[in-house]
Amino acid sequence: MVSISLTISAIIAIILGVLVLIFPKLLRWAIGLFLIIFGILQLLNLYTWSFFDPKNNKQLNINKNDKQKIIDANIILIVPMFFKDNLVGIISVGEKLSGKIYSQEDIDLLITVANQAAIAIENARLYESEFEKKIESAKQEVAFLEAKLKMLLSWF
């Protein structure tokens, strides 16, 4: 059912897109018609939210409970934060305050922010790792000095 409605939505979007290219004055009409059809498909439960990974061009396997949590939280867009092909976090955003859809420019900005945040997170992890190594080294040095002090004190 879902694939049929997605196919119908895609075909309608393509047809309306071609009509708008040929007749630019039809833009409002085409958008309105598409939204009406999209709404009807949703009301009939023929259309469900798509969880799609554009980087790998495939549907994501998300369990039903997680999908519902995403929908209930009104999350519209999720941008992953990758560092060297490792997922270090996500940025999830809701609807724009203006009510408009996210443009490619908006998405590109979020991807840039996500990439910078991933680098910052990885830098923080590296710093924490180095800090922990220094603490461990300091603990070993303190233990060595305590042992040396005990040995010196035992002579008296």
GUMARGU-393694 format. One record per atom (N, C-alpha, C): x, y, z; residue in one letter. Coordinates in steps of 0.02 Angstrom, whole numbers, always signed. Layout:
GUMARGU-393694
R       x       y       z  residuo
R       X       Y       Z        A
...
end
This chain:
GUMARGU-393694
R       x       y       z  residuo
R     +41     -60      +0        M
R      +0      +0      +0        M
R     +43     +63      +0        M
R     +95     +64     +43        V
R    +136    +123     +49        V
R    +172    +137     -17        V
R    +201     +85     -48        S
R    +238     +96    -110        S
R    +192    +120    -165        S
R    +128     +98    -166        I
R     +81    +121    -217        I
R     +67    +195    -207        I
R     +56    +217    -145        S
R     +40    +287    -132        S
R    +101    +330    -144        S
R    +162    +304    -129        L
R    +222    +343    -143        L
R    +230    +350    -218        L
R    +215    +298    -256        T
R    +219    +302    -328        T
R    +169    +352    -355        T
R    +108    +350    -330        I
R     +56    +397    -351        I
R     +79    +468    -335        I
R    +104    +480    -275        S
R    +127    +547    -256        S
R    +183    +570    -302        S
R    +230    +525    -317        A
R    +286    +543    -360        A
R    +263    +560    -430        A
R    +217    +520    -457        I
R    +192    +533    -525        I
R    +155    +599    -528        I
R    +113    +611    -478        I
R     +76    +675    -475        I
R    +124    +733    -470        I
R    +175    +727    -427        A
R    +224    +780    -419        A
R    +260    +794    -485        A
R    +278    +742    -521        I
R    +313    +751    -585        I
R    +267    +785    -636        I
R    +205    +762    -641        I
R    +158    +792    -688        I
R    +146    +866    -671        I
R    +135    +880    -607        L
R    +123    +950    -587        L
R    +185    +992    -598        L
R    +244    +963    -585        G
R    +307    +999    -597        G
R    +315   +1017    -670        G
R    +300    +970    -715        V
R    +304    +984    -787        V
R    +254   +1038    -807        V
R    +192   +1034    -780        L
R    +142   +1085    -795        L
R    +164   +1154    -772        L
R    +195   +1157    -714        V
R    +219   +1222    -687        V
R    +275   +1249    -731        V
R    +318   +1205    -756        L
R    +372   +1228    -801        L
R    +343   +1256    -866        L
R    +291   +1223    -891        I
R    +260   +1246    -954        I
R    +216   +1308    -941        I
R    +179   +1307    -887        F
R    +133   +1361    -870        F
R    +148   +1387    -799        F
R    +197   +1432    -792        P
R    +218   +1456    -725        P
R    +162   +1484    -682        P
R    +109   +1510    -713        K
R     +54   +1539    -675        K
R     +14   +1485    -638        K
R     +26   +1421    -654        L
R     -10   +1367    -621        L
R     +23   +1345    -555        L
R     +75   +1379    -534        L
R    +113   +1358    -475        L
R     +69   +1349    -413        L
R     +31   +1400    -395        R
R     -11   +1395    -336        R
R     -62   +1339    -343        R
R     -92   +1334    -401        W
R    -142   +1282    -414        W
R    -110   +1213    -407        W
R     -50   +1204    -436        A
R     -16   +1139    -434        A
R      +2   +1119    -362        A
R     +29   +1167    -325        I
R     +47   +1153    -256        I
R     -14   +1136    -215        I
R     -68   +1174    -225        G
R    -130   +1161    -189        G
R    -158   +1092    -204        G
R    -159   +1074    -268        L
R    -184   +1009    -288        L
R    -142    +953    -258        L
R     -77    +961    -261        F
R     -32    +909    -234        F
R     -44    +902    -159        F
R     -51    +957    -123        L
R     -62    +954     -50        L
R    -129    +921     -34        L
R    -179    +935     -74        I
R    -245    +903     -63        I
R    -239    +828     -72        I
R    -207    +807    -126        I
R    -199    +735    -139        I
R    -156    +703     -84        I
R    -102    +737     -65        F
R     -59    +712     -12        F
R     -99    +704     +53        F
R    -141    +754     +69        G
R    -182    +751    +129        G
R    -232    +694    +127        G
R    -263    +683     +70        I
R    -310    +627     +63        I
R    -275    +561     +73        I
R    -217    +553     +43        L
R    -178    +491     +51        L
R    -161    +479    +125        L
R    -144    +534    +160        Q
R    -129    +527    +231        Q
R    -191    +507    +271        Q
R    -247    +539    +257        L
R    -309    +524    +292        L
R    -330    +451    +281        L
R    -319    +426    +222        L
R    -336    +357    +207        L
R    -282    +308    +229        L
R    -231    +335    +263        N
R    -174    +294    +286        N
R    -140    +257    +229        N
R    -142    +287    +170        L
R    -107    +258    +113        L
R     -36    +285    +108        L
R     -23    +338    +144        Y
R     +43    +369    +142        Y
R     +70    +372    +213        Y
R    +130    +350    +222        T
R    +162    +356    +287        T
R    +225    +396    +279        T
R    +250    +422    +335        W
R    +311    +461    +333        W
R    +369    +419    +307        W
R    +409    +449    +267        S
R    +466    +414    +238        S
R    +528    +427    +280        S
R    +564    +374    +294        F
R    +628    +380    +329        F
R    +680    +358    +280        F
R    +711    +408    +247        F
R    +753    +395    +189        F
R    +823    +423    +201        F
R    +873    +386    +181        D
R    +943    +407    +185        D
R    +966    +428    +116        D
R    +968    +494    +102        P
R    +986    +516     +35        P
R   +1060    +502     +18        P
R   +1102    +497     +68        K
R   +1173    +484     +56        K
R   +1182    +415     +24        K
R   +1146    +365     +50        N
R   +1151    +297     +24        N
R   +1093    +279     -22        N
R   +1046    +327     -32        N
R    +989    +318     -77        N
R    +948    +255     -59        N
R    +930    +249      +5        K
R    +890    +192     +26        K
R    +846    +210     +85        K
R    +793    +171     +94        Q
R    +749    +178    +151        Q
R    +786    +155    +214        Q
R    +773    +189    +269        L
R    +804    +170    +332        L
R    +760    +119    +368        L
R    +791     +72    +401        N
R    +753     +24    +441        N
R    +748     +50    +512        N
R    +692     +79    +528        I
R    +679    +107    +595        I
R    +619     +70    +622        I
R    +624     +46    +685        N
R    +568      +8    +712        N
R    +508     +53    +723        N
R    +450     +22    +729        K
R    +386     +58    +733        K
R    +384    +107    +792        K
R    +410     +87    +850        N
R    +409    +131    +909        N
R    +451    +193    +898        N
R    +511    +185    +868        D
R    +554    +242    +855        D
R    +523    +289    +803        D
R    +491    +260    +752        K
R    +457    +301    +702        K
R    +404    +344    +736        K
R    +365    +312    +780        Q
R    +312    +348    +814        Q
R    +339    +404    +859        Q
R    +396    +391    +892        K
R    +427    +442    +934        K
R    +448    +502    +892        K
R    +476    +489    +833        I
R    +497    +542    +788        I
R    +437    +583    +765        I
R    +384    +549    +747        I
R    +323    +583    +724        I
R    +291    +623    +781        I
R    +288    +592    +841        D
R    +257    +627    +898        D
R    +297    +688    +919        D
R    +362    +687    +909        A
R    +405    +744    +928        A
R    +404    +799    +874        A
R    +364    +788    +822        N
R    +359    +836    +766        N
R    +427    +850    +734        N
R    +468    +798    +730        I
R    +533    +805    +697        I
R    +521    +800    +622        I
R    +543    +852    +587        I
R    +533    +856    +515        I
R    +595    +832    +477        I
R    +653    +848    +506        L
R    +716    +834    +472        L
R    +768    +811    +523        L
R    +804    +759    +506        I
R    +858    +734    +548        I
R    +922    +735    +506        I
R    +972    +769    +532        V
R   +1036    +773    +497        V
R   +1088    +736    +540        V
R   +1118    +684    +512        P
R   +1168    +646    +550        P
R   +1234    +685    +556        P
R   +1269    +673    +611        M
R   +1335    +702    +621        M
R   +1386    +646    +615        M
R   +1423    +645    +559        F
R   +1472    +594    +547        F
R   +1542    +621    +556        F
R   +1587    +580    +584        F
R   +1658    +595    +585        F
R   +1693    +533    +560        F
R   +1725    +538    +503        K
R   +1759    +481    +471        K
R   +1713    +420    +467        K
R   +1655    +429    +439        D
R   +1605    +376    +429        D
R   +1578    +346    +494        D
R   +1590    +378    +550        N
R   +1561    +355    +614        N
R   +1508    +405    +636        N
R   +1448    +380    +651        L
R   +1395    +423    +675        L
R   +1410    +444    +746        L
R   +1416    +510    +758        V
R   +1430    +534    +825        V
R   +1371    +570    +856        V
R   +1318    +581    +817        G
R   +1258    +613    +843        G
R   +1211    +632    +787        G
R   +1157    +666    +805        I
R   +1109    +690    +755        I
R   +1086    +759    +774        I
R   +1064    +796    +725        I
R   +1029    +859    +736        I
R    +958    +847    +711        I
R    +910    +856    +754        S
R    +840    +847    +733        S
R    +805    +913    +740        S
R    +767    +931    +688        V
R    +732    +995    +688        V
R    +658    +984    +673        V
R    +619   +1029    +700        G
R    +547   +1028    +687        G
R    +530   +1075    +630        G
R    +467   +1093    +628        E
R    +443   +1139    +576        E
R    +477   +1207    +584        E
R    +486   +1241    +527        K
R    +512   +1309    +529        K
R    +458   +1354    +559        K
R    +479   +1405    +596        L
R    +430   +1451    +625        L
R    +387   +1484    +572        L
R    +417   +1494    +513        S
R    +379   +1525    +459        S
R    +327   +1479    +429        S
R    +333   +1413    +444        G
R    +287   +1365    +415        G
R    +308   +1341    +346        G
R    +360   +1371    +318        K
R    +385   +1351    +252        K
R    +424   +1286    +258        K
R    +433   +1253    +201        I
R    +473   +1192    +201        I
R    +547   +1211    +201        I
R    +589   +1164    +222        Y
R    +660   +1176    +221        Y
R    +686   +1175    +150        Y
R    +723   +1227    +132        S
R    +752   +1231     +65        S
R    +817   +1192     +65        S
R    +843   +1181      +5        Q
R    +907   +1147      -1        Q
R    +962   +1188     +34        Q
R    +955   +1254     +31        E
R   +1003   +1298     +65        E
R   +1000   +1287    +141        E
R    +941   +1280    +169        D
R    +933   +1266    +240        D
R    +966   +1199    +258        D
R    +953   +1149    +216        I
R    +980   +1082    +229        I
R   +1056   +1083    +224        I
R   +1082   +1119    +173        D
R   +1155   +1124    +166        D
R   +1186   +1157    +228        D
R   +1153   +1209    +254        L
R   +1178   +1241    +314        L
R   +1178   +1193    +373        L
R   +1124   +1155    +381        L
R   +1120   +1107    +435        L
R   +1173   +1053    +428        L
R   +1187   +1032    +367        I
R   +1240    +982    +355        I
R   +1308   +1011    +375        I
R   +1320   +1074    +358        T
R   +1383   +1107    +377        T
R   +1389   +1111    +453        T
R   +1335   +1131    +485        V
R   +1335   +1135    +559        V
R   +1347   +1065    +589        V
R   +1314   +1015    +560        A
R   +1322    +946    +584        A
R   +1394    +923    +576        A
R   +1425    +939    +519        N
R   +1495    +920    +509        N
R   +1541    +954    +558        N
R   +1530   +1018    +570        Q
R   +1571   +1055    +618        Q
R   +1560   +1029    +690        Q
R   +1498   +1014    +706        A
R   +1483    +987    +772        A
R   +1515    +919    +782        A
R   +1515    +878    +729        A
R   +1547    +811    +733        A
R   +1622    +819    +747        A
R   +1654    +867    +714        I
R   +1725    +879    +725        I
R   +1736    +903    +797        I
R   +1693    +948    +820        A
R   +1700    +973    +889        A
R   +1691    +917    +940        A
R   +1642    +874    +928        I
R   +1630    +817    +973        I
R   +1690    +771    +974        I
R   +1717    +756    +915        E
R   +1776    +712    +912        E
R   +1836    +744    +946        E
R   +1845    +810    +937        N
R   +1900    +845    +971        N
R   +1891    +842   +1047        N
R   +1829    +849   +1070        A
R   +1816    +844   +1142        A
R   +1832    +775   +1168        A
R   +1814    +724   +1128        R
R   +1830    +654   +1148        R
R   +1906    +644   +1152        R
R   +1941    +669   +1102        L
R   +2014    +662   +1103        L
R   +2045    +698   +1162        L
R   +2020    +759   +1176        Y
R   +2045    +797   +1233        Y
R   +2031    +759   +1298        Y
R   +1971    +733   +1305        E
R   +1953    +695   +1364        E
R   +1998    +633   +1371        E
R   +2010    +600   +1317        S
R   +2054    +540   +1317        S
R   +2124    +559   +1339        S
R   +2151    +613   +1312        E
R   +2218    +635   +1331        E
R   +2220    +657   +1404        E
R   +2167    +691   +1426        F
R   +2162    +713   +1496        F
R   +2162    +653   +1543        F
R   +2123    +601   +1525        E
R   +2120    +541   +1566        E
R   +2188    +507   +1568        E
R   +2224    +507   +1512        K
R   +2292    +478   +1511        K
R   +2338    +516   +1558        K
R   +2333    +583   +1558        K
R   +2375    +624   +1602        K
R   +2357    +611   +1675        K
R   +2294    +603   +1690        I
R   +2273    +588   +1759        I
R   +2300    +521   +1780        I
R   +2295    +471   +1736        E
R   +2322    +404   +1752        E
R   +2397    +407   +1762        E
R   +2431    +445   +1721        S
R   +2504    +452   +1727        S
R   +2521    +486   +1794        S
R   +2482    +538   +1811        A
R   +2493    +573   +1874        A
R   +2481    +527   +1934        A
R   +2429    +485   +1930        K
R   +2415    +437   +1983        K
R   +2472    +388   +1992        K
R   +2499    +365   +1936        Q
R   +2556    +318   +1939        Q
R   +2617    +352   +1969        Q
R   +2628    +415   +1952        E
R   +2684    +451   +1979        E
R   +2676    +462   +2054        E
R   +2614    +478   +2076        V
R   +2601    +487   +2147        V
R   +2612    +421   +2184        V
R   +2588    +366   +2154        A
R   +2599    +301   +2186        A
R   +2673    +285   +2191        A
R   +2711    +300   +2139        F
R   +2783    +289   +2140        F
R   +2816    +331   +2195        F
R   +2797    +395   +2198        L
R   +2827    +440   +2249        L
R   +2807    +419   +2320        L
R   +2745    +395   +2329        E
R   +2724    +371   +2395        E
R   +2765    +310   +2415        E
R   +2775    +265   +2368        A
R   +2816    +206   +2383        A
R   +2888    +226   +2400        A
R   +2915    +274   +2363        K
R   +2983    +298   +2376        K
R   +2987    +331   +2444        K
R   +2936    +371   +2460        L
R   +2934    +406   +2525        L
R   +2930    +356   +2582        L
R   +2888    +304   +2574        K
R   +2883    +252   +2626        K
R   +2950    +218   +2636        K
R   +2983    +205   +2580        M
R   +3049    +172   +2584        M
R   +3098    +218   +2621        M
R   +3097    +282   +2605        L
R   +3143    +329   +2640        L
R   +3126    +335   +2714        L
R   +3061    +336   +2730        L
R   +3040    +342   +2799        L
R   +3055    +279   +2839        L
R   +3057    +223   +2804        S
R   +3072    +161   +2840        S
R   +3145    +158   +2862        S
R   +3188    +197   +2835        W
R   +3258    +200   +2856        W
R   +3265    +236   +2923        W
R   +3217    +276   +2940        F
R   +3224    +314   +3003        F
R   +3189    +280   +3058        F
end
